Amino acid sequence: MTQLPMEPQAGVVREIISRVAQGQAIPQIIRELEGRGVPAPRGGPRWSRSVVTDIVHNPAYIGKPKVDADERVAWAPLVPEQLFFTAQRALQGPGGSSAGYPAFGLLLCALGPCHGVFASCLQAVS
């Protein structure tokens, strides 16, 4: 089974990762998403810093399932690996969510609940 991107949610994920990689501030990204009425991953109108950070650290978006995922499932990448890791490095700077611990956020995301939050961006196909 392959997980394929679901638009428009996948487009929002691409936009967030790209904007973070370009060095845009998360509060600015949040204001613009909310200003455009883009629903947050759980459908509400409010975005949070932690949701945006979790998106940037979610390995599913480069086609890598979380550690305990079903091995029979393939993930269609939403963004290139270089862009994904550039965005993570951008968060590691001053005030970044994982400053000083480069792989910590990625590890937490791979093992933690954020995978389920953003699974709505991927659609299962057999």
The first five atom37 places (N, CA, C, CB, O) and aatype in JSON, in Angstrom:
{
  "aatype": [12, 16, 5, 10, 14, 12, 6, 14, 5, 0, 7, 19, 19, 1, 6, 9, 9, 15, 1, 19, 0, 5, 7, 5, 0, 9, 14, 5, 9, 9, 1, 6, 10, 6, 7, 1, 7, 19, 14, 0, 14, 1, 7, 7, 14, 1, 17, 15, 1, 15, 19, 19, 16, 3, 9, 19, 8, 2, 14, 0, 18, 9, 7, 11, 14, 11, 19, 3, 0, 3, 6, 1, 19, 0, 17, 0, 14, 10, 19, 14, 6, 5, 10, 13, 13, 16, 0, 5, 1, 0, 10, 5, 7, 14, 7, 7, 15, 15, 0, 7, 18, 14, 0, 13, 7, 10, 10, 10, 4, 0, 10, 7, 14, 4, 8, 7, 19, 13, 0, 15, 4, 10, 5, 0, 19, 15],
  "atom_mask": [
    [1, 1, 1, 1, 1],
    [1, 1, 1, 1, 1],
    [1, 1, 1, 1, 1],
    [1, 1, 1, 1, 1],
    [1, 1, 1, 1, 1],
    [1, 1, 1, 1, 1],
    [1, 1, 1, 1, 1],
    [1, 1, 1, 1, 1],
    [1, 1, 1, 1, 1],
    [1, 1, 1, 1, 1],
    [1, 1, 1, 0, 1],
    [1, 1, 1, 1, 1],
    [1, 1, 1, 1, 1],
    [1, 1, 1, 1, 1],
    [1, 1, 1, 1, 1],
    [1, 1, 1, 1, 1],
    [1, 1, 1, 1, 1],
    [1, 1, 1, 1, 1],
    [1, 1, 1, 1, 1],
    [1, 1, 1, 1, 1],
    [1, 1, 1, 1, 1],
    [1, 1, 1, 1, 1],
    [1, 1, 1, 0, 1],
    [1, 1, 1, 1, 1],
    [1, 1, 1, 1, 1],
    [1, 1, 1, 1, 1],
    [1, 1, 1, 1, 1],
    [1, 1, 1, 1, 1],
    [1, 1, 1, 1, 1],
    [1, 1, 1, 1, 1],
    [1, 1, 1, 1, 1],
    [1, 1, 1, 1, 1],
    [1, 1, 1, 1, 1],
    [1, 1, 1, 1, 1],
    [1, 1, 1, 0, 1],
    [1, 1, 1, 1, 1],
    [1, 1, 1, 0, 1],
    [1, 1, 1, 1, 1],
    [1, 1, 1, 1, 1],
    [1, 1, 1, 1, 1],
    [1, 1, 1, 1, 1],
    [1, 1, 1, 1, 1],
    [1, 1, 1, 0, 1],
    [1, 1, 1, 0, 1],
    [1, 1, 1, 1, 1],
    [1, 1, 1, 1, 1],
    [1, 1, 1, 1, 1],
    [1, 1, 1, 1, 1],
    [1, 1, 1, 1, 1],
    [1, 1, 1, 1, 1],
    [1, 1, 1, 1, 1],
    [1, 1, 1, 1, 1],
    [1, 1, 1, 1, 1],
    [1, 1, 1, 1, 1],
    [1, 1, 1, 1, 1],
    [1, 1, 1, 1, 1],
    [1, 1, 1, 1, 1],
    [1, 1, 1, 1, 1],
    [1, 1, 1, 1, 1],
    [1, 1, 1, 1, 1],
    [1, 1, 1, 1, 1],
    [1, 1, 1, 1, 1],
    [1, 1, 1, 0, 1],
    [1, 1, 1, 1, 1],
    [1, 1, 1, 1, 1],
    [1, 1, 1, 1, 1],
    [1, 1, 1, 1, 1],
    [1, 1, 1, 1, 1],
    [1, 1, 1, 1, 1],
    [1, 1, 1, 1, 1],
    [1, 1, 1, 1, 1],
    [1, 1, 1, 1, 1],
    [1, 1, 1, 1, 1],
    [1, 1, 1, 1, 1],
    [1, 1, 1, 1, 1],
    [1, 1, 1, 1, 1],
    [1, 1, 1, 1, 1],
    [1, 1, 1, 1, 1],
    [1, 1, 1, 1, 1],
    [1, 1, 1, 1, 1],
    [1, 1, 1, 1, 1],
    [1, 1, 1, 1, 1],
    [1, 1, 1, 1, 1],
    [1, 1, 1, 1, 1],
    [1, 1, 1, 1, 1],
    [1, 1, 1, 1, 1],
    [1, 1, 1, 1, 1],
    [1, 1, 1, 1, 1],
    [1, 1, 1, 1, 1],
    [1, 1, 1, 1, 1],
    [1, 1, 1, 1, 1],
    [1, 1, 1, 1, 1],
    [1, 1, 1, 0, 1],
    [1, 1, 1, 1, 1],
    [1, 1, 1, 0, 1],
    [1, 1, 1, 0, 1],
    [1, 1, 1, 1, 1],
    [1, 1, 1, 1, 1],
    [1, 1, 1, 1, 1],
    [1, 1, 1, 0, 1],
    [1, 1, 1, 1, 1],
    [1, 1, 1, 1, 1],
    [1, 1, 1, 1, 1],
    [1, 1, 1, 1, 1],
    [1, 1, 1, 0, 1],
    [1, 1, 1, 1, 1],
    [1, 1, 1, 1, 1],
    [1, 1, 1, 1, 1],
    [1, 1, 1, 1, 1],
    [1, 1, 1, 1, 1],
    [1, 1, 1, 1, 1],
    [1, 1, 1, 0, 1],
    [1, 1, 1, 1, 1],
    [1, 1, 1, 1, 1],
    [1, 1, 1, 1, 1],
    [1, 1, 1, 0, 1],
    [1, 1, 1, 1, 1],
    [1, 1, 1, 1, 1],
    [1, 1, 1, 1, 1],
    [1, 1, 1, 1, 1],
    [1, 1, 1, 1, 1],
    [1, 1, 1, 1, 1],
    [1, 1, 1, 1, 1],
    [1, 1, 1, 1, 1],
    [1, 1, 1, 1, 1],
    [1, 1, 1, 1, 1]
  ],
  "atom_positions": [
    [[0.84, -1.17, 0.0], [0.0, 0.0, 0.0], [0.9, 1.25, 0.0], [-0.97, -0.01, 1.23], [1.94, 1.28, 0.66]],
    [[0.48, 2.25, -0.74], [1.23, 3.51, -0.83], [0.39, 4.65, -0.29], [1.66, 3.8, -2.28], [-0.81, 4.74, -0.56]],
    [[1.03, 5.52, 0.48], [0.37, 6.72, 0.99], [0.63, 7.83, -0.03], [0.9, 7.12, 2.43], [1.77, 8.17, -0.31]],
    [[-0.45, 8.39, -0.59], [-0.32, 9.45, -1.58], [-0.77, 10.79, -0.97], [-1.15, 9.13, -2.84], [-1.61, 10.81, -0.07]],
    [[-0.2, 11.88, -1.46], [-0.57, 13.2, -0.94], [-2.04, 13.53, -1.2], [0.32, 14.28, -1.56], [-2.6, 13.17, -2.24]],
    [[-2.64, 14.2, -0.25], [-4.02, 14.7, -0.39], [-3.96, 16.22, -0.43], [-4.94, 14.19, 0.78], [-3.5, 16.86, 0.51]],
    [[-4.43, 16.77, -1.51], [-4.5, 18.22, -1.62], [-5.83, 18.69, -1.07], [-4.31, 18.69, -3.1], [-6.81, 17.94, -1.18]],
    [[-5.95, 19.85, -0.5], [-4.96, 20.92, -0.42], [-4.04, 20.82, 0.79], [-5.65, 22.23, -0.41], [-3.12, 21.63, 0.92]],
    [[-4.27, 19.84, 1.7], [-3.45, 19.74, 2.9], [-1.97, 19.57, 2.58], [-3.92, 18.59, 3.76], [-1.12, 20.17, 3.24]],
    [[-1.66, 18.76, 1.58], [-0.26, 18.53, 1.21], [0.39, 19.82, 0.73], [-0.16, 17.45, 0.13], [1.58, 20.05, 0.99]],
    [[-0.36, 20.65, 0.05], [0.17, 21.94, -0.4], [0.52, 22.85, 0.77], [0.0, 0.0, 0.0], [1.49, 23.6, 0.71]],
    [[-0.27, 22.78, 1.82], [0.01, 23.59, 3.02], [1.28, 23.09, 3.68], [-1.19, 23.53, 4.01], [2.1, 23.89, 4.13]],
    [[1.45, 21.78, 3.75], [2.67, 21.2, 4.32], [3.89, 21.65, 3.51], [2.59, 19.64, 4.36], [4.89, 22.07, 4.08]],
    [[3.79, 21.57, 2.19], [4.9, 22.02, 1.33], [5.22, 23.48, 1.59], [4.56, 21.8, -0.16], [6.38, 23.86, 1.71]],
    [[4.18, 24.3, 1.67], [4.37, 25.73, 1.9], [5.07, 25.99, 3.23], [3.02, 26.46, 1.87], [6.02, 26.77, 3.29]],
    [[4.61, 25.34, 4.29], [5.21, 25.55, 5.61], [6.68, 25.17, 5.6], [4.46, 24.75, 6.68], [7.52, 25.94, 6.06]],
    [[7.0, 23.99, 5.09], [8.39, 23.53, 5.09], [9.25, 24.46, 4.25], [8.49, 22.08, 4.56], [10.37, 24.8, 4.64]],
    [[8.75, 24.87, 3.11], [9.5, 25.78, 2.24], [9.74, 27.13, 2.91], [8.74, 25.98, 0.92], [10.85, 27.67, 2.85]],
    [[8.72, 27.67, 3.54], [8.85, 28.99, 4.18], [9.79, 28.94, 5.38], [7.48, 29.49, 4.63], [10.57, 29.87, 5.6]],
    [[9.72, 27.85, 6.15], [10.65, 27.71, 7.27], [12.08, 27.58, 6.74], [10.28, 26.47, 8.14], [13.0, 28.17, 7.3]],
    [[12.26, 26.81, 5.67], [13.59, 26.65, 5.08], [14.15, 27.98, 4.59], [13.53, 25.67, 3.92], [15.37, 28.19, 4.6]],
    [[13.27, 28.88, 4.16], [13.7, 30.21, 3.71], [13.99, 31.15, 4.88], [12.63, 30.83, 2.81], [14.42, 32.29, 4.67]],
    [[13.75, 30.69, 6.1], [14.05, 31.48, 7.28], [12.91, 32.35, 7.77], [0.0, 0.0, 0.0], [13.12, 33.21, 8.63]],
    [[11.71, 32.14, 7.26], [10.58, 32.93, 7.73], [10.22, 32.53, 9.15], [9.37, 32.76, 6.8], [10.32, 31.36, 9.52]],
    [[9.81, 33.49, 9.94], [9.46, 33.26, 11.34], [8.14, 32.5, 11.44], [9.37, 34.6, 12.1], [7.19, 32.77, 10.7]],
    [[8.1, 31.56, 12.36], [6.89, 30.76, 12.54], [5.68, 31.63, 12.88], [7.11, 29.72, 13.63], [4.61, 31.39, 12.32]],
    [[5.79, 32.62, 13.77], [4.61, 33.45, 14.04], [4.06, 34.14, 12.78], [4.96, 34.51, 15.08], [2.84, 34.28, 12.63]],
    [[4.94, 34.56, 11.89], [4.49, 35.16, 10.63], [3.75, 34.14, 9.77], [5.69, 35.74, 9.85], [2.7, 34.45, 9.2]],
    [[4.28, 32.94, 9.67], [3.63, 31.88, 8.9], [2.25, 31.59, 9.48], [4.5, 30.59, 8.9], [1.28, 31.44, 8.74]],
    [[2.17, 31.5, 10.8], [0.9, 31.23, 11.47], [-0.11, 32.33, 11.18], [1.1, 31.08, 12.99], [-1.26, 32.05, 10.83]],
    [[0.31, 33.58, 11.31], [-0.6, 34.71, 11.04], [-1.15, 34.66, 9.62], [0.12, 36.05, 11.26], [-2.33, 34.89, 9.4]],
    [[-0.27, 34.36, 8.67], [-0.71, 34.32, 7.27], [-1.64, 33.15, 6.99], [0.5, 34.25, 6.36], [-2.62, 33.29, 6.26]],
    [[-1.34, 31.98, 7.57], [-2.23, 30.83, 7.38], [-3.61, 31.12, 7.97], [-1.62, 29.56, 8.04], [-4.63, 30.88, 7.32]],
    [[-3.63, 31.64, 9.18], [-4.9, 31.97, 9.81], [-5.62, 33.09, 9.07], [-4.68, 32.36, 11.28], [-6.84, 33.07, 8.94]],
    [[-4.86, 34.08, 8.58], [-5.45, 35.18, 7.83], [-6.12, 34.73, 6.54], [0.0, 0.0, 0.0], [-7.09, 35.33, 6.1]],
    [[-5.59, 33.66, 5.95], [-6.18, 33.11, 4.72], [-7.28, 32.1, 5.03], [-5.1, 32.44, 3.87], [-7.94, 31.6, 4.12]],
    [[-7.47, 31.8, 6.31], [-8.51, 30.84, 6.69], [-8.12, 29.4, 6.45], [0.0, 0.0, 0.0], [-8.99, 28.54, 6.3]],
    [[-6.82, 29.12, 6.4], [-6.35, 27.74, 6.19], [-6.59, 26.95, 7.48], [-4.83, 27.71, 5.78], [-6.08, 27.34, 8.53]],
    [[-7.35, 25.87, 7.42], [-7.61, 25.1, 8.64], [-6.35, 24.39, 9.13], [-8.72, 24.08, 8.4], [-5.54, 23.91, 8.34]],
    [[-6.2, 24.33, 10.44], [-5.1, 23.58, 11.06], [-5.33, 22.09, 10.82], [-5.0, 23.9, 12.6], [-6.43, 21.7, 10.42]],
    [[-4.32, 21.24, 11.06], [-4.44, 19.81, 10.77], [-5.66, 19.12, 11.37], [-3.22, 19.12, 11.25], [-6.2, 18.19, 10.77]],
    [[-6.11, 19.55, 12.52], [-7.28, 18.91, 13.14], [-8.57, 19.62, 12.76], [-7.14, 18.88, 14.66], [-9.63, 19.34, 13.34]],
    [[-8.5, 20.54, 11.81], [-9.69, 21.18, 11.29], [-10.05, 22.51, 11.91], [0.0, 0.0, 0.0], [-10.92, 23.21, 11.39]],
    [[-9.41, 22.87, 13.0], [-9.72, 24.14, 13.65], [-9.09, 25.32, 12.94], [0.0, 0.0, 0.0], [-8.25, 25.14, 12.05]],
    [[-9.48, 26.54, 13.32], [-8.96, 27.73, 12.66], [-7.61, 28.2, 13.2], [-9.95, 28.84, 12.78], [-6.95, 29.02, 12.57]],
    [[-7.19, 27.68, 14.36], [-5.98, 28.18, 15.02], [-4.79, 27.25, 14.8], [-6.23, 28.34, 16.51], [-4.89, 26.03, 14.96]],
    [[-3.68, 27.85, 14.42], [-2.41, 27.14, 14.27], [-1.57, 27.45, 15.5], [-1.67, 27.56, 12.96], [-1.77, 28.48, 16.15]],
    [[-0.64, 26.56, 15.83], [0.28, 26.8, 16.95], [1.71, 26.58, 16.48], [-0.05, 25.88, 18.15], [1.96, 25.92, 15.46]],
    [[2.63, 27.13, 17.24], [4.05, 26.95, 16.93], [4.4, 25.46, 16.93], [4.93, 27.71, 17.96], [5.15, 24.99, 16.07]],
    [[3.85, 24.72, 17.9], [4.2, 23.3, 17.98], [3.69, 22.51, 16.78], [3.64, 22.7, 19.27], [4.35, 21.58, 16.33]],
    [[2.53, 22.88, 16.24], [2.01, 22.19, 15.06], [2.92, 22.45, 13.86], [0.56, 22.66, 14.75], [3.25, 21.53, 13.12]],
    [[3.32, 23.7, 13.67], [4.21, 24.03, 12.55], [5.55, 23.32, 12.72], [4.43, 25.57, 12.46], [6.09, 22.78, 11.76]],
    [[6.09, 23.33, 13.93], [7.36, 22.65, 14.2], [7.25, 21.15, 13.95], [7.82, 22.92, 15.64], [8.16, 20.54, 13.38]],
    [[6.15, 20.56, 14.37], [5.94, 19.13, 14.14], [5.89, 18.81, 12.64], [4.65, 18.65, 14.82], [6.4, 17.78, 12.21]],
    [[5.28, 19.68, 11.87], [5.23, 19.48, 10.41], [6.64, 19.47, 9.86], [4.38, 20.58, 9.72], [7.0, 18.59, 9.07]],
    [[7.45, 20.43, 10.27], [8.82, 20.53, 9.75], [9.65, 19.31, 10.13], [9.5, 21.8, 10.29], [10.56, 18.94, 9.38]],
    [[9.36, 18.69, 11.25], [10.15, 17.54, 11.72], [9.57, 16.18, 11.34], [10.28, 17.61, 13.2], [10.16, 15.16, 11.68]],
    [[8.44, 16.14, 10.65], [7.79, 14.86, 10.36], [8.45, 14.16, 9.17], [6.3, 15.09, 10.08], [8.36, 14.65, 8.04]],
    [[9.12, 13.01, 9.4], [9.82, 12.32, 8.32], [8.9, 11.75, 7.24], [10.65, 11.21, 8.89], [9.37, 11.39, 6.16]],
    [[7.61, 11.66, 7.52], [6.68, 11.17, 6.49], [6.7, 12.07, 5.26], [5.25, 11.08, 7.05], [6.43, 11.61, 4.15]],
    [[7.03, 13.34, 5.46], [6.99, 14.28, 4.34], [8.18, 14.14, 3.39], [6.94, 15.68, 4.87], [8.21, 14.79, 2.34]],
    [[9.15, 13.3, 3.75], [10.23, 12.95, 2.8], [10.15, 11.47, 2.45], [11.63, 13.3, 3.4], [11.11, 10.89, 1.94]],
    [[9.01, 10.87, 2.74], [8.8, 9.47, 2.37], [9.33, 8.47, 3.36], [0.0, 0.0, 0.0], [9.48, 7.3, 3.02]],
    [[9.63, 8.9, 4.58], [10.15, 8.0, 5.61], [9.07, 7.79, 6.67], [11.45, 8.57, 6.25], [8.7, 8.74, 7.36]],
    [[8.57, 6.57, 6.82], [7.56, 6.32, 7.85], [8.16, 6.38, 9.24], [6.88, 4.97, 7.62], [9.38, 6.25, 9.4]],
    [[7.31, 6.56, 10.24], [7.81, 6.55, 11.61], [8.34, 5.16, 11.93], [6.7, 6.96, 12.61], [8.03, 4.19, 11.23]],
    [[9.11, 5.07, 12.97], [9.84, 3.85, 13.32], [8.94, 2.63, 13.43], [10.57, 4.05, 14.61], [9.29, 1.57, 12.93]],
    [[7.78, 2.75, 14.07], [6.92, 1.59, 14.29], [5.82, 1.44, 13.24], [6.3, 1.67, 15.65], [4.83, 0.75, 13.48]],
    [[5.99, 2.08, 12.08], [4.98, 2.02, 11.03], [4.99, 0.65, 10.34], [5.22, 3.13, 9.99], [5.99, -0.07, 10.36]],
    [[3.88, 0.32, 9.75], [3.73, -0.92, 8.99], [4.71, -0.89, 7.82], [2.26, -1.11, 8.48], [4.67, 0.04, 7.01]],
    [[5.58, -1.87, 7.73], [6.6, -1.89, 6.68], [6.03, -2.11, 5.29], [7.61, -2.98, 6.97], [6.73, -1.91, 4.3]],
    [[4.76, -2.5, 5.21], [4.14, -2.72, 3.91], [3.63, -1.41, 3.3], [3.0, -3.72, 4.03], [3.13, -1.4, 2.18]],
    [[3.75, -0.33, 4.05], [3.25, 0.96, 3.58], [4.4, 1.79, 3.04], [2.52, 1.71, 4.71], [5.41, 1.97, 3.72]],
    [[4.25, 2.3, 1.84], [5.25, 3.2, 1.25], [4.7, 4.62, 1.34], [5.57, 2.79, -0.25], [3.49, 4.83, 1.26]],
    [[5.58, 5.57, 1.49], [5.17, 6.96, 1.64], [5.65, 7.76, 0.44], [5.73, 7.57, 2.94], [6.83, 7.74, 0.1]],
    [[4.74, 8.47, -0.2], [5.1, 9.36, -1.29], [5.64, 10.65, -0.68], [3.87, 9.65, -2.23], [4.92, 11.31, 0.07]],
    [[6.88, 11.03, -0.97], [7.43, 12.25, -0.37], [6.7, 13.49, -0.87], [8.93, 12.36, -0.68], [6.32, 13.59, -2.04]],
    [[6.52, 14.44, 0.04], [5.9, 15.72, -0.32], [6.94, 16.77, -0.67], [5.02, 16.23, 0.83], [6.69, 17.66, -1.49]],
    [[8.11, 16.67, -0.05], [9.18, 17.65, -0.29], [10.51, 16.91, -0.47], [9.28, 18.67, 0.89], [10.67, 15.8, 0.02]],
    [[11.44, 17.54, -1.17], [12.77, 16.93, -1.31], [13.49, 16.91, 0.04], [13.62, 17.69, -2.36], [13.29, 17.79, 0.87]],
    [[14.33, 15.91, 0.24], [15.07, 15.79, 1.5], [15.89, 17.03, 1.81], [15.98, 14.58, 1.46], [15.93, 17.47, 2.96]],
    [[16.53, 17.61, 0.8], [17.36, 18.8, 1.04], [16.53, 19.93, 1.63], [18.02, 19.26, -0.27], [16.97, 20.59, 2.57]],
    [[15.34, 20.17, 1.09], [14.46, 21.22, 1.62], [14.02, 20.88, 3.03], [13.24, 21.41, 0.7], [14.01, 21.76, 3.9]],
    [[13.66, 19.64, 3.28], [13.23, 19.17, 4.59], [14.3, 19.45, 5.65], [12.9, 17.67, 4.55], [14.0, 20.01, 6.71]],
    [[15.53, 19.06, 5.36], [16.61, 19.24, 6.33], [17.05, 20.7, 6.44], [17.8, 18.37, 5.96], [17.51, 21.12, 7.5]],
    [[16.9, 21.46, 5.38], [17.17, 22.9, 5.45], [16.19, 23.56, 6.41], [17.09, 23.56, 4.04], [16.57, 24.42, 7.21]],
    [[14.93, 23.17, 6.35], [13.92, 23.71, 7.26], [14.23, 23.33, 8.7], [12.51, 23.2, 6.87], [14.09, 24.16, 9.6]],
    [[14.65, 22.12, 8.93], [15.0, 21.71, 10.3], [16.18, 22.52, 10.83], [15.34, 20.23, 10.35], [16.17, 22.94, 11.98]],
    [[17.19, 22.73, 9.98], [18.34, 23.54, 10.4], [17.91, 24.97, 10.72], [19.43, 23.53, 9.31], [18.45, 25.6, 11.63]],
    [[16.95, 25.49, 9.96], [16.48, 26.85, 10.21], [15.85, 26.96, 11.59], [15.47, 27.27, 9.12], [15.96, 28.0, 12.24]],
    [[15.2, 25.9, 12.05], [14.6, 25.91, 13.39], [15.63, 25.73, 14.5], [13.56, 24.82, 13.5], [15.34, 26.03, 15.66]],
    [[16.8, 25.26, 14.16], [17.83, 24.99, 15.16], [18.62, 26.23, 15.53], [18.75, 23.92, 14.67], [19.45, 26.18, 16.44]],
    [[18.39, 27.33, 14.85], [19.1, 28.56, 15.15], [18.62, 29.15, 16.45], [0.0, 0.0, 0.0], [17.9, 28.49, 17.21]],
    [[19.0, 30.39, 16.72], [18.56, 31.05, 17.95], [17.04, 31.0, 18.09], [19.06, 32.51, 17.99], [16.32, 31.45, 17.2]],
    [[16.58, 30.46, 19.2], [15.15, 30.37, 19.44], [14.48, 29.19, 18.78], [0.0, 0.0, 0.0], [13.27, 29.0, 18.9]],
    [[15.26, 28.36, 18.05], [14.69, 27.2, 17.39], [14.22, 26.17, 18.4], [0.0, 0.0, 0.0], [14.71, 26.13, 19.53]],
    [[13.28, 25.36, 17.98], [12.66, 24.41, 18.92], [13.61, 23.29, 19.34], [11.43, 23.82, 18.3], [13.39, 22.67, 20.38]],
    [[14.63, 23.04, 18.56], [15.54, 21.95, 18.92], [16.98, 22.43, 18.93], [15.38, 20.77, 17.95], [17.9, 21.67, 18.63]],
    [[17.18, 23.7, 19.29], [18.53, 24.29, 19.31], [19.45, 23.44, 20.17], [18.49, 25.74, 19.84], [19.13, 23.11, 21.31]],
    [[20.6, 23.1, 19.62], [21.59, 22.32, 20.33], [21.39, 20.82, 20.23], [0.0, 0.0, 0.0], [22.28, 20.06, 20.62]],
    [[20.26, 20.37, 19.73], [19.96, 18.95, 19.62], [19.41, 18.69, 18.22], [18.95, 18.48, 20.72], [18.2, 18.51, 18.07]],
    [[20.27, 18.66, 17.2], [19.81, 18.62, 15.82], [18.83, 17.51, 15.46], [20.97, 18.51, 14.95], [17.93, 17.75, 14.66]],
    [[18.98, 16.33, 16.01], [18.09, 15.23, 15.61], [16.96, 15.01, 16.61], [18.89, 13.95, 15.46], [16.1, 14.15, 16.38]],
    [[16.94, 15.76, 17.68], [15.96, 15.52, 18.73], [14.52, 15.64, 18.25], [16.18, 16.47, 19.87], [13.71, 14.76, 18.5]],
    [[14.2, 16.72, 17.55], [12.84, 16.91, 17.05], [12.43, 15.83, 16.08], [0.0, 0.0, 0.0], [11.3, 15.34, 16.14]],
    [[13.33, 15.46, 15.18], [13.03, 14.4, 14.22], [12.78, 13.08, 14.93], [14.18, 14.25, 13.21], [11.85, 12.35, 14.58]],
    [[13.6, 12.78, 15.93], [13.42, 11.55, 16.68], [12.09, 11.55, 17.41], [14.57, 11.36, 17.67], [11.36, 10.56, 17.37]],
    [[11.76, 12.64, 18.08], [10.49, 12.72, 18.79], [9.32, 12.55, 17.84], [10.38, 14.04, 19.54], [8.35, 11.87, 18.16]],
    [[9.41, 13.18, 16.69], [8.32, 13.09, 15.73], [8.18, 11.66, 15.21], [8.54, 14.07, 14.57], [7.07, 11.17, 15.05]],
    [[9.29, 11.02, 14.94], [9.24, 9.66, 14.41], [8.64, 8.7, 15.43], [10.63, 9.2, 14.01], [7.99, 7.72, 15.06]],
    [[8.87, 8.97, 16.71], [8.39, 8.07, 17.75], [7.07, 8.52, 18.36], [9.42, 7.94, 18.81], [6.37, 7.72, 18.99]],
    [[6.74, 9.78, 18.19], [5.64, 10.35, 18.93], [4.35, 10.48, 18.17], [0.0, 0.0, 0.0], [4.19, 9.94, 17.07]],
    [[3.41, 11.23, 18.75], [2.06, 11.33, 18.23], [1.9, 12.26, 17.04], [1.17, 11.78, 19.31], [0.85, 12.24, 16.41]],
    [[2.9, 13.06, 16.7], [2.68, 14.02, 15.62], [2.44, 13.32, 14.29], [3.88, 14.96, 15.49], [1.8, 13.87, 13.4]],
    [[2.95, 12.1, 14.15], [2.72, 11.35, 12.91], [1.22, 11.21, 12.65], [3.39, 9.96, 12.97], [0.75, 11.42, 11.53]],
    [[0.48, 10.86, 13.69], [-0.96, 10.67, 13.54], [-1.69, 11.97, 13.24], [0.0, 0.0, 0.0], [-2.68, 11.97, 12.5]],
    [[-1.21, 13.06, 13.8], [-1.85, 14.36, 13.57], [-1.8, 14.73, 12.1], [-1.17, 15.44, 14.41], [-2.76, 15.29, 11.57]],
    [[-0.7, 14.43, 11.45], [-0.52, 14.86, 10.07], [-0.78, 13.77, 9.06], [0.86, 15.38, 9.89], [-0.63, 13.98, 7.86]],
    [[-1.17, 12.6, 9.53], [-1.5, 11.51, 8.6], [-2.67, 11.9, 7.7], [-1.84, 10.23, 9.38], [-2.86, 11.29, 6.65]],
    [[-3.44, 12.91, 8.12], [-4.57, 13.34, 7.31], [-4.12, 13.96, 5.98], [-5.41, 14.34, 8.09], [-4.93, 14.16, 5.07]],
    [[-2.83, 14.25, 5.86], [-2.3, 14.79, 4.62], [-1.97, 13.69, 3.62], [-1.06, 15.63, 4.89], [-1.64, 13.96, 2.46]],
    [[-2.05, 12.46, 4.07], [-1.7, 11.33, 3.22], [-2.9, 10.41, 3.08], [-0.49, 10.55, 3.79], [-3.63, 10.19, 4.05]],
    [[-3.1, 9.89, 1.91], [-4.24, 9.04, 1.64], [-3.72, 7.65, 1.27], [-5.12, 9.63, 0.49], [-2.81, 7.51, 0.46]],
    [[-4.3, 6.63, 1.87], [-3.88, 5.24, 1.58], [-4.46, 4.78, 0.26], [-4.31, 4.28, 2.73], [-5.64, 4.99, -0.03]],
    [[-3.62, 4.14, -0.54], [-4.07, 3.51, -1.78], [-3.41, 2.15, -1.87], [-3.74, 4.39, -3.04], [-2.25, 1.99, -1.48]],
    [[-4.12, 1.19, -2.38], [-3.52, -0.15, -2.48], [-3.13, -0.46, -3.89], [-4.48, -1.2, -1.98], [-2.61, -1.54, -4.16]]
  ]
}
